């Protein structure tokens, strides 16, 4: 429910038949604008299809429209002090540890690098975007250290306090990990293929479709193996479940962020069309690994399936 795959698939085919999708673009600014426009048109077209289908399709479409929001999470509020933002992202790390999510993420990401070879005998490199206080980056680095893998991890975020805290913890634990101050959808011009894997977890919904497309397009230029986006699965169950789990942290603003986040999760088809616009190809998959949606965009020529 809230995925609306039948109506969504028909809506997407309608856009293709009209020559609207996928659009061409020449710059990141144009990519952002066109992606936002296409996703908006897709949702409008899906509504028209749902009305024709009627019944449960229309009811689900109406429910989805009621639940959707463009509200900003507390942790993204530019007026919120960095110390308070750090408290919120640390609460998210605690929640993920309690739910045993990080081991799942680590296993997924490391499996993508198992067959990667580096003739120059260099270390493989992973860049995490919007890493917050670094929970996933830490979990990755700890597993890499435990298994003595030739992999280096870089975490990144736009909040200086997160970078300071992350580097402090990484240095304390002597992990193969560093944090850099980076804007996830305006990355510096790294050398082509600077990273083997680029990942963003539980943050896709914090960005507009256009911003996500920019991340994927940048990743295609700077990453050798794959871009991986992990986020919550858009569903009614998680709309209630995410804020309920978040409330266990005892921080009202974090519980509110949980509700806002669940209402903003992307559907599988939305992620699918964003990836196709960004790359102009179908070298990607969007899968459900409950309670997660996982977008994997391949750059190494391997089958995405």
C-alpha positions as YAML, in Angstrom:
chain: A
units: angstrom
residues:
- id: 1
  name: UNK
  ca: [0.00, 0.00, 0.00]
- id: 2
  name: UNK
  ca: [1.15, 3.55, -0.89]
- id: 3
  name: UNK
  ca: [3.40, 2.01, -3.57]
- id: 4
  name: UNK
  ca: [0.57, 2.10, -6.15]
- id: 5
  name: UNK
  ca: [2.60, -0.01, -8.57]
- id: 6
  name: UNK
  ca: [-0.22, -0.78, -11.00]
- id: 7
  name: UNK
  ca: [-1.34, 2.82, -11.40]
- id: 8
  name: UNK
  ca: [2.24, 4.05, -11.28]
- id: 9
  name: UNK
  ca: [3.43, 1.69, -14.02]
- id: 10
  name: UNK
  ca: [0.61, 2.82, -16.29]
- id: 11
  name: UNK
  ca: [1.33, 6.47, -15.51]
- id: 12
  name: UNK
  ca: [5.00, 5.98, -16.37]
- id: 13
  name: UNK
  ca: [4.12, 4.29, -19.65]
- id: 14
  name: UNK
  ca: [1.84, 7.22, -20.47]
- id: 15
  name: UNK
  ca: [4.71, 9.65, -19.94]
- id: 16
  name: UNK
  ca: [6.98, 7.52, -22.13]
- id: 17
  name: UNK
  ca: [4.40, 7.35, -24.92]
- id: 18
  name: UNK
  ca: [4.05, 11.13, -24.84]
- id: 19
  name: UNK
  ca: [7.82, 11.51, -25.20]
- id: 20
  name: UNK
  ca: [8.04, 13.28, -21.86]
- id: 21
  name: UNK
  ca: [10.14, 10.63, -20.12]
- id: 22
  name: UNK
  ca: [13.06, 10.26, -19.87]
- id: 23
  name: UNK
  ca: [14.08, 13.88, -20.54]
- id: 24
  name: UNK
  ca: [17.48, 14.99, -21.80]
- id: 25
  name: UNK
  ca: [19.58, 17.46, -19.81]
- id: 26
  name: UNK
  ca: [22.86, 19.33, -20.23]
- id: 27
  name: UNK
  ca: [23.69, 20.69, -16.79]
- id: 28
  name: UNK
  ca: [23.11, 19.81, -13.14]
- id: 29
  name: UNK
  ca: [20.76, 22.78, -12.83]
- id: 30
  name: UNK
  ca: [18.71, 21.53, -15.77]
- id: 31
  name: UNK
  ca: [18.77, 17.99, -14.37]
- id: 32
  name: UNK
  ca: [17.41, 19.21, -11.04]
- id: 33
  name: UNK
  ca: [14.62, 21.25, -12.64]
- id: 34
  name: UNK
  ca: [13.55, 18.54, -15.07]
- id: 35
  name: UNK
  ca: [13.60, 15.80, -12.46]
- id: 36
  name: UNK
  ca: [11.40, 17.77, -10.07]
- id: 37
  name: UNK
  ca: [9.01, 18.51, -12.93]
- id: 38
  name: UNK
  ca: [8.86, 14.90, -14.14]
- id: 39
  name: UNK
  ca: [8.20, 13.47, -10.67]
- id: 40
  name: UNK
  ca: [5.42, 16.02, -10.17]
- id: 41
  name: UNK
  ca: [3.91, 15.14, -13.56]
- id: 42
  name: UNK
  ca: [4.24, 11.44, -12.77]
- id: 43
  name: UNK
  ca: [2.26, 11.85, -9.53]
- id: 44
  name: UNK
  ca: [-0.41, 13.87, -11.35]
- id: 45
  name: UNK
  ca: [-0.63, 11.23, -14.09]
- id: 46
  name: UNK
  ca: [-0.80, 8.45, -11.49]
- id: 47
  name: UNK
  ca: [-3.75, 10.26, -9.88]
- id: 48
  name: UNK
  ca: [-5.56, 10.35, -13.24]
- id: 49
  name: UNK
  ca: [-4.90, 6.63, -13.76]
- id: 50
  name: UNK
  ca: [-6.07, 5.83, -10.23]
- id: 51
  name: UNK
  ca: [-9.32, 7.69, -10.83]
- id: 52
  name: UNK
  ca: [-9.93, 5.57, -13.93]
- id: 53
  name: UNK
  ca: [-9.13, 2.37, -12.06]
- id: 54
  name: UNK
  ca: [-11.35, 3.42, -9.16]
- id: 55
  name: UNK
  ca: [-11.96, 1.30, -6.07]
- id: 56
  name: UNK
  ca: [-8.97, 0.51, -3.88]
- id: 57
  name: UNK
  ca: [-6.56, 2.18, -6.31]
- id: 58
  name: UNK
  ca: [-8.29, 5.53, -5.96]
- id: 59
  name: UNK
  ca: [-8.67, 5.18, -2.19]
- id: 60
  name: UNK
  ca: [-4.96, 4.39, -1.83]
- id: 61
  name: UNK
  ca: [-4.05, 7.30, -4.11]
- id: 62
  name: UNK
  ca: [-6.15, 9.69, -2.02]
- id: 63
  name: UNK
  ca: [-4.60, 8.37, 1.18]
- id: 64
  name: UNK
  ca: [-1.13, 8.80, -0.28]
- id: 65
  name: UNK
  ca: [-1.93, 12.40, -1.19]
- id: 66
  name: UNK
  ca: [-3.19, 13.12, 2.31]
- id: 67
  name: UNK
  ca: [-0.07, 11.66, 3.91]
- id: 68
  name: UNK
  ca: [2.48, 13.31, 1.61]
- id: 69
  name: UNK
  ca: [4.23, 16.34, 3.04]
- id: 70
  name: UNK
  ca: [7.00, 18.74, 2.15]
- id: 71
  name: UNK
  ca: [7.56, 19.69, 5.80]
- id: 72
  name: UNK
  ca: [11.17, 20.03, 6.92]
- id: 73
  name: UNK
  ca: [12.43, 17.68, 9.64]
- id: 74
  name: UNK
  ca: [13.65, 19.31, 12.83]
- id: 75
  name: UNK
  ca: [17.18, 18.03, 12.18]
- id: 76
  name: UNK
  ca: [17.21, 19.92, 8.86]
- id: 77
  name: UNK
  ca: [16.06, 23.21, 10.38]
- id: 78
  name: UNK
  ca: [18.74, 25.79, 9.58]
- id: 79
  name: UNK
  ca: [17.88, 27.65, 12.80]
- id: 80
  name: UNK
  ca: [18.43, 24.63, 15.05]
- id: 81
  name: UNK
  ca: [21.78, 24.79, 16.93]
- id: 82
  name: UNK
  ca: [24.31, 22.19, 15.81]
- id: 83
  name: UNK
  ca: [24.47, 20.61, 19.27]
- id: 84
  name: UNK
  ca: [20.74, 19.91, 19.11]
- id: 85
  name: UNK
  ca: [21.08, 18.52, 15.57]
- id: 86
  name: UNK
  ca: [23.82, 16.23, 16.86]
- id: 87
  name: UNK
  ca: [21.48, 15.00, 19.60]
- id: 88
  name: UNK
  ca: [18.88, 14.06, 16.97]
- id: 89
  name: UNK
  ca: [21.25, 12.18, 14.64]
- id: 90
  name: UNK
  ca: [22.77, 10.36, 17.62]
- id: 91
  name: UNK
  ca: [19.25, 9.27, 18.56]
- id: 92
  name: UNK
  ca: [18.91, 7.88, 15.03]
- id: 93
  name: UNK
  ca: [22.17, 5.95, 15.47]
- id: 94
  name: UNK
  ca: [20.91, 4.46, 18.73]
- id: 95
  name: UNK
  ca: [17.64, 3.45, 17.08]
- id: 96
  name: UNK
  ca: [19.48, 1.79, 14.18]
- id: 97
  name: UNK
  ca: [21.70, -0.13, 16.58]
- id: 98
  name: UNK
  ca: [18.67, -1.32, 18.54]
- id: 99
  name: UNK
  ca: [16.99, -2.48, 15.32]
- id: 100
  name: UNK
  ca: [20.19, -4.15, 14.07]
- id: 101
  name: UNK
  ca: [20.02, -2.21, 10.81]
- id: 102
  name: UNK
  ca: [23.70, -1.34, 10.48]
- id: 103
  name: UNK
  ca: [24.87, -4.99, 10.12]
- id: 104
  name: UNK
  ca: [22.39, -5.35, 7.24]
- id: 105
  name: UNK
  ca: [23.71, -2.21, 5.56]
- id: 106
  name: UNK
  ca: [27.33, -3.28, 6.04]
- id: 107
  name: UNK
  ca: [26.73, -6.76, 4.58]
- id: 108
  name: UNK
  ca: [24.97, -5.26, 1.54]
- id: 109
  name: UNK
  ca: [27.68, -2.71, 0.83]
- id: 110
  name: UNK
  ca: [30.64, -5.01, 1.31]
- id: 111
  name: UNK
  ca: [29.02, -7.64, -0.92]
- id: 112
  name: UNK
  ca: [29.07, -5.12, -3.78]
- id: 113
  name: UNK
  ca: [32.85, -4.83, -3.45]
- id: 114
  name: UNK
  ca: [33.65, -8.55, -3.15]
- id: 115
  name: UNK
  ca: [34.50, -8.97, -6.86]
- id: 116
  name: UNK
  ca: [36.11, -5.57, -7.37]
- id: 117
  name: UNK
  ca: [39.79, -5.82, -8.27]
- id: 118
  name: UNK
  ca: [42.39, -3.06, -8.18]
- id: 119
  name: UNK
  ca: [45.43, -3.86, -10.36]
- id: 120
  name: UNK
  ca: [47.27, -0.94, -8.80]
- id: 121
  name: UNK
  ca: [46.94, -2.64, -5.38]
- id: 122
  name: UNK
  ca: [45.30, 0.39, -3.84]
- id: 123
  name: UNK
  ca: [42.65, 0.32, -1.16]
- id: 124
  name: UNK
  ca: [39.01, 0.36, -2.21]
- id: 125
  name: UNK
  ca: [37.21, 3.55, -1.23]
- id: 126
  name: UNK
  ca: [33.69, 4.10, 0.08]
- id: 127
  name: UNK
  ca: [32.13, 7.57, 0.39]
- id: 128
  name: UNK
  ca: [29.02, 7.99, 2.52]
- id: 129
  name: UNK
  ca: [26.95, 11.09, 1.82]
- id: 130
  name: UNK
  ca: [24.90, 12.82, 4.54]
- id: 131
  name: UNK
  ca: [26.42, 10.53, 7.15]
- id: 132
  name: UNK
  ca: [25.13, 12.44, 10.18]
- id: 133
  name: UNK
  ca: [27.01, 11.46, 13.32]
- id: 134
  name: UNK
  ca: [28.61, 8.58, 11.45]
- id: 135
  name: UNK
  ca: [26.84, 5.48, 12.73]
- id: 136
  name: UNK
  ca: [26.96, 3.58, 9.43]
- id: 137
  name: UNK
  ca: [30.46, 4.78, 8.54]
- id: 138
  name: UNK
  ca: [31.66, 3.60, 11.97]
- id: 139
  name: UNK
  ca: [29.97, 0.21, 11.56]
- id: 140
  name: UNK
  ca: [31.54, -0.19, 8.12]
- id: 141
  name: UNK
  ca: [35.01, 0.77, 9.33]
- id: 142
  name: UNK
  ca: [34.78, -1.54, 12.35]
- id: 143
  name: UNK
  ca: [33.85, -4.52, 10.14]
- id: 144
  name: UNK
  ca: [36.60, -3.62, 7.67]
- id: 145
  name: UNK
  ca: [39.11, -3.46, 10.50]
- id: 146
  name: UNK
  ca: [37.87, -6.74, 12.02]
- id: 147
  name: UNK
  ca: [38.21, -8.57, 8.68]
- id: 148
  name: UNK
  ca: [41.46, -6.77, 7.69]
- id: 149
  name: UNK
  ca: [39.91, -5.66, 4.40]
- id: 150
  name: UNK
  ca: [41.80, -3.22, 2.10]
- id: 151
  name: UNK
  ca: [39.02, -0.64, 2.21]
- id: 152
  name: UNK
  ca: [38.99, 2.98, 3.39]
- id: 153
  name: UNK
  ca: [35.78, 4.78, 4.38]
- id: 154
  name: UNK
  ca: [35.02, 8.49, 4.13]
- id: 155
  name: UNK
  ca: [31.94, 9.92, 5.82]
- id: 156
  name: UNK
  ca: [30.59, 13.34, 4.89]
- id: 157
  name: UNK
  ca: [27.99, 15.86, 5.90]
- id: 158
  name: UNK
  ca: [27.22, 19.55, 5.62]
- id: 159
  name: UNK
  ca: [27.09, 20.11, 9.40]
- id: 160
  name: UNK
  ca: [30.56, 20.94, 10.85]
- id: 161
  name: UNK
  ca: [29.68, 19.55, 14.31]
- id: 162
  name: UNK
  ca: [28.96, 16.13, 12.79]
- id: 163
  name: UNK
  ca: [32.37, 16.10, 11.08]
- id: 164
  name: UNK
  ca: [34.16, 17.13, 14.25]
- id: 165
  name: UNK
  ca: [32.39, 14.46, 16.32]
- id: 166
  name: UNK
  ca: [32.92, 11.76, 13.68]
- id: 167
  name: UNK
  ca: [36.63, 12.36, 13.29]
- id: 168
  name: UNK
  ca: [37.05, 12.43, 17.07]
- id: 169
  name: UNK
  ca: [35.41, 9.01, 17.45]
- id: 170
  name: UNK
  ca: [37.27, 7.53, 14.46]
- id: 171
  name: UNK
  ca: [40.60, 8.70, 15.87]
- id: 172
  name: UNK
  ca: [39.76, 7.29, 19.31]
- id: 173
  name: UNK
  ca: [38.98, 3.87, 17.81]
- id: 174
  name: UNK
  ca: [41.87, 4.06, 15.28]
- id: 175
  name: UNK
  ca: [39.52, 3.16, 12.42]
- id: 176
  name: UNK
  ca: [40.22, 3.36, 8.66]
- id: 177
  name: UNK
  ca: [37.77, 6.26, 8.51]
- id: 178
  name: UNK
  ca: [37.73, 10.01, 8.08]
- id: 179
  name: UNK
  ca: [34.96, 12.58, 7.80]
- id: 180
  name: UNK
  ca: [34.86, 15.53, 5.40]
- id: 181
  name: UNK
  ca: [32.62, 18.57, 5.21]
- id: 182
  name: UNK
  ca: [30.74, 18.05, 1.92]
- id: 183
  name: UNK
  ca: [27.45, 19.11, 0.38]
- id: 184
  name: UNK
  ca: [25.82, 15.89, -0.87]
- id: 185
  name: UNK
  ca: [24.35, 17.45, -4.02]
- id: 186
  name: UNK
  ca: [27.19, 19.85, -4.77]
- id: 187
  name: UNK
  ca: [30.28, 17.70, -4.45]
- id: 188
  name: UNK
  ca: [33.74, 19.04, -5.28]
- id: 189
  name: UNK
  ca: [35.28, 17.81, -8.51]
- id: 190
  name: UNK
  ca: [37.03, 14.68, -7.33]
- id: 191
  name: UNK
  ca: [39.15, 12.81, -9.86]
- id: 192
  name: UNK
  ca: [37.07, 10.55, -12.10]
- id: 193
  name: UNK
  ca: [36.55, 7.22, -10.36]
- id: 194
  name: UNK
  ca: [37.85, 8.50, -7.03]
- id: 195
  name: UNK
  ca: [35.53, 6.13, -5.14]
- id: 196
  name: UNK
  ca: [34.51, 2.54, -5.64]
- id: 197
  name: UNK
  ca: [31.19, 2.88, -3.86]
- id: 198
  name: UNK
  ca: [29.04, 5.87, -2.94]
- id: 199
  name: UNK
  ca: [26.23, 5.40, -0.43]
- id: 200
  name: UNK
  ca: [23.54, 7.42, 1.29]
- id: 201
  name: UNK
  ca: [21.41, 5.78, 3.97]
- id: 202
  name: UNK
  ca: [18.14, 6.87, 5.57]
- id: 203
  name: UNK
  ca: [18.43, 10.32, 4.05]
- id: 204
  name: UNK
  ca: [16.94, 10.07, 0.55]
- id: 205
  name: UNK
  ca: [13.68, 11.62, 1.74]
- id: 206
  name: UNK
  ca: [15.57, 14.66, 3.06]
- id: 207
  name: UNK
  ca: [16.23, 15.70, -0.53]
- id: 208
  name: UNK
  ca: [14.07, 16.71, -3.47]
- id: 209
  name: UNK
  ca: [13.90, 14.41, -6.52]
- id: 210
  name: UNK
  ca: [16.13, 16.86, -8.37]
- id: 211
  name: UNK
  ca: [18.74, 16.82, -5.64]
- id: 212
  name: UNK
  ca: [18.75, 13.01, -5.61]
- id: 213
  name: UNK
  ca: [19.22, 12.99, -9.38]
- id: 214
  name: UNK
  ca: [22.22, 15.30, -9.00]
- id: 215
  name: UNK
  ca: [23.77, 12.96, -6.41]
- id: 216
  name: UNK
  ca: [23.36, 9.98, -8.73]
- id: 217
  name: UNK
  ca: [24.71, 11.89, -11.75]
- id: 218
  name: UNK
  ca: [27.73, 13.10, -9.77]
- id: 219
  name: UNK
  ca: [28.28, 9.58, -8.48]
- id: 220
  name: UNK
  ca: [28.29, 8.26, -12.06]
- id: 221
  name: UNK
  ca: [31.26, 10.54, -12.75]
- id: 222
  name: UNK
  ca: [33.21, 9.82, -9.57]
- id: 223
  name: UNK
  ca: [32.37, 6.22, -8.65]
- id: 224
  name: UNK
  ca: [33.60, 3.00, -10.25]
- id: 225
  name: UNK
  ca: [31.22, 0.35, -8.92]
- id: 226
  name: UNK
  ca: [27.85, 1.60, -7.68]
- id: 227
  name: UNK
  ca: [25.72, 4.20, -5.98]
- id: 228
  name: UNK
  ca: [23.51, 2.80, -3.21]
- id: 229
  name: UNK
  ca: [20.61, 4.67, -1.65]
- id: 230
  name: UNK
  ca: [18.89, 3.12, 1.38]
- id: 231
  name: UNK
  ca: [15.71, 4.51, 2.92]
- id: 232
  name: UNK
  ca: [12.43, 3.51, 4.50]
- id: 233
  name: UNK
  ca: [9.82, 1.69, 2.43]
- id: 234
  name: UNK
  ca: [6.82, 3.88, 1.68]
- id: 235
  name: UNK
  ca: [3.88, 2.22, 3.45]
- id: 236
  name: UNK
  ca: [1.03, 2.91, 5.83]
- id: 237
  name: UNK
  ca: [2.57, 0.55, 8.38]
- id: 238
  name: UNK
  ca: [5.78, 2.56, 8.57]
- id: 239
  name: UNK
  ca: [3.85, 5.84, 8.71]
- id: 240
  name: UNK
  ca: [2.74, 4.70, 12.15]
- id: 241
  name: UNK
  ca: [5.69, 2.45, 13.01]
- id: 242
  name: UNK
  ca: [8.56, 4.86, 12.41]
- id: 243
  name: UNK
  ca: [7.33, 7.59, 14.79]
- id: 244
  name: UNK
  ca: [6.41, 4.90, 17.34]
- id: 245
  name: UNK
  ca: [9.95, 3.51, 17.30]
- id: 246
  name: UNK
  ca: [11.38, 7.03, 17.36]
- id: 247
  name: UNK
  ca: [9.31, 7.92, 20.42]
- id: 248
  name: UNK
  ca: [11.22, 5.28, 22.41]
- id: 249
  name: UNK
  ca: [14.23, 7.61, 22.37]
- id: 250
  name: UNK
  ca: [12.31, 10.02, 24.61]
- id: 251
  name: UNK
  ca: [12.95, 13.07, 22.40]
- id: 252
  name: UNK
  ca: [9.70, 14.67, 21.14]
- id: 253
  name: UNK
  ca: [11.35, 16.39, 18.17]
- id: 254
  name: UNK
  ca: [12.90, 13.08, 17.10]
- id: 255
  name: UNK
  ca: [9.52, 11.35, 17.24]
- id: 256
  name: UNK
  ca: [8.06, 14.17, 15.12]
- id: 257
  name: UNK
  ca: [10.92, 13.74, 12.65]
- id: 258
  name: UNK
  ca: [10.04, 10.05, 12.47]
- id: 259
  name: UNK
  ca: [6.49, 10.88, 11.41]
- id: 260
  name: UNK
  ca: [7.61, 13.50, 8.90]
- id: 261
  name: UNK
  ca: [10.21, 11.14, 7.43]
- id: 262
  name: UNK
  ca: [7.75, 8.28, 6.95]
- id: 263
  name: UNK
  ca: [5.38, 10.64, 5.13]
- id: 264
  name: UNK
  ca: [8.19, 11.70, 2.79]
- id: 265
  name: UNK
  ca: [9.64, 8.28, 1.87]
- id: 266
  name: UNK
  ca: [9.82, 7.76, -1.89]
- id: 267
  name: UNK
  ca: [7.94, 4.93, -3.57]
- id: 268
  name: UNK
  ca: [9.93, 2.39, -5.58]
- id: 269
  name: UNK
  ca: [8.72, 3.80, -8.90]
- id: 270
  name: UNK
  ca: [9.70, 7.34, -7.91]
- id: 271
  name: UNK
  ca: [13.24, 6.17, -7.13]
- id: 272
  name: UNK
  ca: [13.26, 4.19, -10.37]
- id: 273
  name: UNK
  ca: [12.41, 7.15, -12.58]
- id: 274
  name: UNK
  ca: [14.82, 9.48, -10.72]
- id: 275
  name: UNK
  ca: [17.68, 7.05, -11.37]
- id: 276
  name: UNK
  ca: [16.77, 6.70, -15.05]
- id: 277
  name: UNK
  ca: [16.64, 10.47, -15.53]
- id: 278
  name: UNK
  ca: [20.02, 10.90, -13.81]
- id: 279
  name: UNK
  ca: [21.83, 8.22, -15.80]
- id: 280
  name: UNK
  ca: [19.81, 7.93, -19.02]
- id: 281
  name: UNK
  ca: [20.07, 4.16, -18.54]
- id: 282
  name: UNK
  ca: [18.38, 1.24, -16.79]
- id: 283
  name: UNK
  ca: [21.51, -0.02, -15.00]
- id: 284
  name: UNK
  ca: [19.80, 0.07, -11.63]
- id: 285
  name: UNK
  ca: [17.41, -1.80, -9.38]
- id: 286
  name: UNK
  ca: [14.99, -0.71, -6.69]
- id: 287
  name: UNK
  ca: [14.23, -3.50, -4.24]
- id: 288
  name: UNK
  ca: [12.33, -3.93, -1.00]
- id: 289
  name: UNK
  ca: [14.23, -5.43, 1.93]
- id: 290
  name: UNK
  ca: [11.59, -4.73, 4.56]
- id: 291
  name: UNK
  ca: [11.41, -2.18, 6.06]
- id: 292
  name: UNK
  ca: [13.79, -0.67, 3.51]
- id: 293
  name: UNK
  ca: [13.81, 0.45, -0.11]
- id: 294
  name: UNK
  ca: [17.23, -0.02, -1.69]
- id: 295
  name: UNK
  ca: [18.28, 1.75, -4.87]
- id: 296
  name: UNK
  ca: [21.42, 0.32, -6.49]
- id: 297
  name: UNK
  ca: [22.84, 2.04, -9.57]
- id: 298
  name: UNK
  ca: [25.67, 0.11, -11.24]
- id: 299
  name: UNK
  ca: [28.57, 1.79, -13.02]
- id: 300
  name: UNK
  ca: [30.82, -1.23, -13.59]
- id: 301
  name: UNK
  ca: [28.87, -2.88, -16.40]
- id: 302
  name: UNK
  ca: [27.65, -5.71, -14.18]
- id: 303
  name: UNK
  ca: [23.99, -6.67, -14.27]
- id: 304
  name: UNK
  ca: [22.02, -4.72, -11.64]
- id: 305
  name: UNK
  ca: [19.92, -7.82, -10.94]
...
